[in-house]
Amino acid sequence: MGAITDGSLARHAAAAACLTLFLSTRAAAQPQPLYVPPPSGVEFLSRLDFHMSLDSLSPPKDTPEEQADERFSWDAHAGGSLDLVDLVVLRGGFNLDYEAIAGSEYRPFDVNQGNYVLEAFVNGRVRQTEVGAILHHVSRHLSDRPKRQAVAWNELGVRALHRFEAPAATIDVNAEGGYAVAKAFVDYTWLGQVDVLARHVLSPRVGLFAHGRLQLFGVNEAVAGRGTQTGVMVDGGVRLGGRGGAMELYLGYENRVDAYPLDRVAQHWALAGLRLVGR
């Protein structure tokens, strides 16, 4: 449950709670993979988690007279993660995510992107650490816009998960990286990512959290004349737990690499919203 203890995060969390009075549900990126404690014995379909979210995005304006980029107003995610089999010393399963990005170019809620993530993984356990292999597929599509060019890539890589525990608090770390073994349109050659998620429990039902993500995209400079790309996402807020899951209210910031499928241009924005998760 919940995360973090500094005063500024507490103020952000309170602001996020107010913002949800007029927001639906939230998301900035699919949830961070987390360490899963081993069961007492071999289990089939031992875990099934879900996530649903909707972020309100606020792209910046270079001048007071300029309009913010109308392609980016909302970012919604829905998906899940499951362990197909858990052998105690290792587990294997799948992660799935669908992202819809909406702007305001033609109508107030104008969905212009639909992006799919499919991932298979096998993780081995050593105490509170997991190390494993991933096969990660991303496919990006336009909605209500013409697009004949495929935009997709497969990543073959490794992932390490670890959990630090303290009284009333946890810190989860995810580090992963791999090579783009098949791709269409994108100039990526390798990819790396580090996530840190801190949670602090205030009561059995209420906590605070803070999350940060750093992404690196190595590229073939001959394709588009650019170097390694860097993405950043941070958010934090309040976590409200129930018997079947949790609701998270937060504020954040994101700098997203290649935010529009056919543009090799980063975009950044402030965000606010609400997320429903299974754990």
C-alpha positions as MATLAB code, in Angstrom:
seq = 'MGAITDGSLARHAAAAACLTLFLSTRAAAQPQPLYVPPPSGVEFLSRLDFHMSLDSLSPPKDTPEEQADERFSWDAHAGGSLDLVDLVVLRGGFNLDYEAIAGSEYRPFDVNQGNYVLEAFVNGRVRQTEVGAILHHVSRHLSDRPKRQAVAWNELGVRALHRFEAPAATIDVNAEGGYAVAKAFVDYTWLGQVDVLARHVLSPRVGLFAHGRLQLFGVNEAVAGRGTQTGVMVDGGVRLGGRGGAMELYLGYENRVDAYPLDRVAQHWALAGLRLVGR';
ca = [
       0.000    0.000    0.000;
       1.008    3.666   -0.215;
       4.484    5.174   -0.615;
       6.908    7.875    0.375;
       7.214   10.234    3.282;
       8.390   13.708    2.250;
       6.234   16.817    2.637;
       6.195   17.800   -1.023;
       4.792   14.416   -2.051;
       2.100   14.706    0.603;
       1.076   18.086   -0.864;
       1.032   16.596   -4.388;
      -1.071   13.683   -3.151;
      -3.627   16.060   -1.640;
      -3.803   17.994   -4.911;
      -4.266   14.750   -6.849;
      -7.194   13.801   -4.632;
      -8.865   17.138   -5.431;
      -8.260   16.759   -9.149;
     -10.019   13.409   -9.243;
     -13.302   15.164   -8.498;
     -13.439   16.009  -12.208;
     -11.252   13.274  -13.728;
     -12.271    9.758  -14.665;
      -9.486    7.216  -14.240;
      -5.758    7.612  -14.751;
      -2.536    6.416  -16.435;
       0.843    7.629  -17.639;
       2.522    4.325  -18.254;
       1.723    0.731  -17.590;
       2.478   -0.310  -13.990;
       5.986   -1.298  -12.962;
       6.723   -5.064  -12.793;
       7.021   -6.100   -9.136;
       8.744   -8.863   -7.192;
       6.269  -11.648   -6.322;
       6.899  -13.686   -3.125;
       7.067  -17.448   -3.770;
       4.124  -19.694   -2.892;
       4.472  -22.638   -0.501;
       4.281  -25.106   -3.397;
       3.909  -25.423   -7.154;
       0.848  -23.543   -8.433;
      -0.958  -23.096  -11.765;
      -2.392  -19.638  -12.536;
      -1.107  -18.432   -9.189;
      -1.514  -14.692   -9.857;
      -3.778  -12.453  -11.938;
      -3.487   -8.669  -11.604;
      -5.223   -5.920  -13.556;
      -4.747   -2.212  -14.134;
      -7.040    0.505  -15.500;
      -6.224    4.189  -15.688;
      -6.878    7.526  -17.374;
      -4.521   10.534  -17.220;
      -5.340   14.106  -17.997;
      -2.326   15.506  -19.881;
      -1.227   19.149  -19.879;
       1.329   19.768  -22.657;
       3.198   23.073  -22.242;
       2.818   26.208  -24.396;
       5.925   27.984  -25.691;
       4.089   31.336  -25.642;
       0.832   32.491  -23.966;
      -0.780   32.861  -27.403;
       0.206   29.386  -28.600;
      -2.111   26.400  -28.203;
      -0.861   23.233  -26.544;
      -0.413   20.213  -28.831;
      -4.001   19.093  -29.499;
      -2.958   15.474  -30.088;
      -2.287   14.863  -26.380;
      -5.110   15.443  -23.893;
      -5.773   12.037  -22.322;
      -3.810    8.800  -21.877;
      -5.703    5.634  -20.927;
      -4.400    2.152  -20.161;
      -6.086   -1.197  -19.525;
      -4.394   -4.546  -19.116;
      -3.187   -7.235  -16.809;
      -0.386   -9.491  -15.673;
      -0.582  -13.185  -14.880;
       1.669  -15.996  -13.738;
       0.821  -19.053  -15.804;
       2.839  -21.375  -13.551;
       4.877  -20.839  -10.376;
       7.435  -23.523   -9.524;
       8.591  -21.681   -6.357;
      12.155  -21.289   -7.649;
      10.867  -19.690  -10.854;
       7.675  -18.381  -12.409;
       6.533  -17.704  -15.956;
       3.692  -15.685  -17.389;
       2.496  -12.776  -19.491;
       1.997   -9.009  -19.286;
      -0.538   -7.270  -21.526;
      -1.440   -3.605  -21.971;
      -3.600   -1.548  -24.320;
      -3.064    2.215  -24.431;
      -5.412    4.764  -26.034;
      -4.231    8.345  -26.446;
      -6.826   11.021  -27.131;
      -6.526   14.651  -28.149;
      -8.928   17.451  -29.077;
      -8.158   18.038  -32.774;
     -11.602   17.115  -34.183;
     -13.762   16.623  -31.095;
     -13.390   17.010  -27.297;
     -12.373   13.338  -26.863;
     -10.614   12.397  -30.094;
      -8.786    9.062  -29.844;
      -5.820    9.171  -32.244;
      -3.617    6.278  -31.058;
      -4.039    2.656  -30.036;
      -0.877    0.930  -28.776;
      -0.478   -2.725  -27.781;
       2.111   -4.340  -25.505;
       2.439   -8.129  -25.239;
       5.176   -9.690  -23.138;
       6.187  -13.204  -22.096;
       8.588  -13.684  -19.185;
      10.345  -16.350  -17.118;
      11.868  -15.273  -13.772;
      14.042  -17.232  -11.354;
      14.030  -16.343   -7.628;
      16.869  -15.831   -5.153;
      15.577  -14.554   -1.804;
      13.794  -11.245   -2.551;
      15.270  -10.940   -6.033;
      14.063  -12.235   -9.392;
      16.163  -12.431  -12.531;
      14.754  -13.586  -15.836;
      14.238  -13.284  -19.578;
      11.592  -11.280  -21.434;
      10.209  -11.233  -24.969;
       8.534   -7.832  -25.308;
       6.380   -6.784  -28.301;
       5.078   -3.256  -28.956;
       2.729   -2.400  -31.830;
       1.609    1.209  -32.397;
      -1.428    2.251  -34.453;
      -3.321    5.390  -35.425;
      -7.075    5.752  -34.847;
      -9.286    7.607  -37.355;
      -6.171    8.577  -39.342;
      -4.619    7.012  -42.444;
      -1.506    4.909  -41.756;
       0.058    2.360  -44.093;
       3.448    2.245  -42.362;
       3.761   -0.430  -39.655;
       5.295    0.810  -36.388;
       6.387   -2.035  -34.110;
       9.327   -3.755  -32.455;
      10.243   -6.899  -30.533;
      12.701   -6.755  -27.651;
      14.596   -9.796  -26.370;
      16.105   -8.968  -23.017;
      16.623   -9.584  -19.319;
      14.919   -8.210  -16.209;
      15.860   -8.037  -12.523;
      13.350   -7.325   -9.739;
      14.162   -6.677   -6.086;
      12.200   -5.594   -3.020;
      13.579   -3.741    0.002;
      11.375   -3.953    3.085;
      11.180   -1.833    6.232;
       8.497   -1.370    8.887;
       5.447    0.119    7.117;
       7.366    0.675    3.849;
       8.644   -1.099    0.742;
      10.843   -0.094   -2.173;
      10.584   -2.114   -5.405;
      13.240   -1.848   -8.106;
      12.931   -3.041  -11.705;
      15.900   -2.970  -14.088;
      15.648   -4.343  -17.620;
      17.337   -4.118  -20.970;
      17.530   -5.836  -24.318;
      17.979   -5.648  -28.050;
      15.416   -4.847  -30.745;
      15.470   -8.163  -32.598;
      12.704   -7.236  -35.079;
      11.321   -3.809  -35.890;
       9.301   -1.741  -38.359;
       9.877    2.015  -38.902;
      11.613    2.606  -35.529;
      15.385    3.174  -35.411;
      15.891    1.489  -32.007;
      18.795   -0.933  -31.582;
      18.707   -1.513  -27.801;
      16.436   -0.476  -24.939;
      16.952   -0.046  -21.189;
      14.663    0.876  -18.315;
      14.886    1.378  -14.537;
      11.846    1.800  -12.253;
      11.742    2.586   -8.546;
       8.465    2.390   -6.610;
       8.297    3.398   -2.934;
       5.231    2.764   -0.791;
       4.595    3.862    2.791;
       1.629    2.539    4.798;
      -0.261    5.063    6.918;
      -3.057    2.680    7.954;
      -4.382   -0.719    6.814;
      -6.316    1.047    4.015;
      -4.357    4.229    3.270;
      -0.803    4.891    2.136;
       1.444    7.099    0.048;
       3.486    6.172   -3.011;
       6.088    7.646   -5.355;
       7.296    6.171   -8.629;
      10.067    7.105  -11.044;
      11.022    5.628  -14.428;
      14.059    6.233  -16.642;
      14.106    4.833  -20.205;
      16.967    4.746  -22.695;
      16.576    4.020  -26.410;
      19.773    3.268  -28.321;
      19.331    4.085  -32.006;
      20.900    3.571  -35.403;
      22.069    7.116  -36.139;
      22.128    6.431  -39.883;
      18.312    6.161  -39.989;
      17.245    9.580  -38.678;
      20.470   11.327  -37.668;
      19.851   11.308  -33.942;
      21.526    9.802  -30.880;
      20.363    7.904  -27.787;
      16.901    8.990  -26.639;
      15.916    9.420  -22.976;
      12.431    9.170  -21.460;
      11.479   10.087  -17.894;
       8.290    9.649  -15.888;
       7.623   10.482  -12.213;
       4.404   10.454  -10.231;
       3.264   10.247   -6.644;
       0.157   10.412   -4.537;
      -2.294    8.562   -2.305;
      -3.087    4.847   -2.384;
      -6.452    3.610   -1.055;
      -6.638   -0.143   -0.546;
      -9.606   -2.502   -0.598;
     -10.013   -6.270   -0.337;
      -9.830   -6.771   -4.120;
      -7.371   -4.087   -5.195;
      -6.323   -0.479   -4.747;
      -7.048    2.978   -6.130;
      -4.205    5.443   -6.635;
      -4.648    9.218   -6.972;
      -1.630   11.223   -8.096;
       0.159   13.998   -9.956;
       3.168   13.528  -12.207;
       5.365   14.538  -15.115;
       6.432   12.639  -18.227;
       8.906   13.187  -21.049;
       7.936   10.576  -23.659;
      10.222    9.469  -26.488;
       8.526    9.401  -29.925;
       5.139   10.274  -28.474;
       3.374   10.120  -31.858;
       3.993    6.895  -33.832;
       5.149    8.567  -37.076;
       7.047   11.495  -35.496;
      10.528   10.950  -34.077;
       9.937   13.767  -31.582;
       9.730   13.648  -27.773;
       6.810   15.301  -25.975;
       6.479   16.262  -22.321;
       3.526   17.121  -20.111;
       2.233   17.364  -16.572;
      -0.389   14.770  -15.701;
      -3.014   14.076  -13.086;
      -5.365   11.193  -12.574;
      -6.514    7.993  -10.919;
      -5.501    4.371  -11.392;
      -7.099    1.075  -10.357;
      -4.720   -1.828   -9.745;
      -4.947   -5.387   -8.500;
      -2.016   -5.068   -6.068;
];
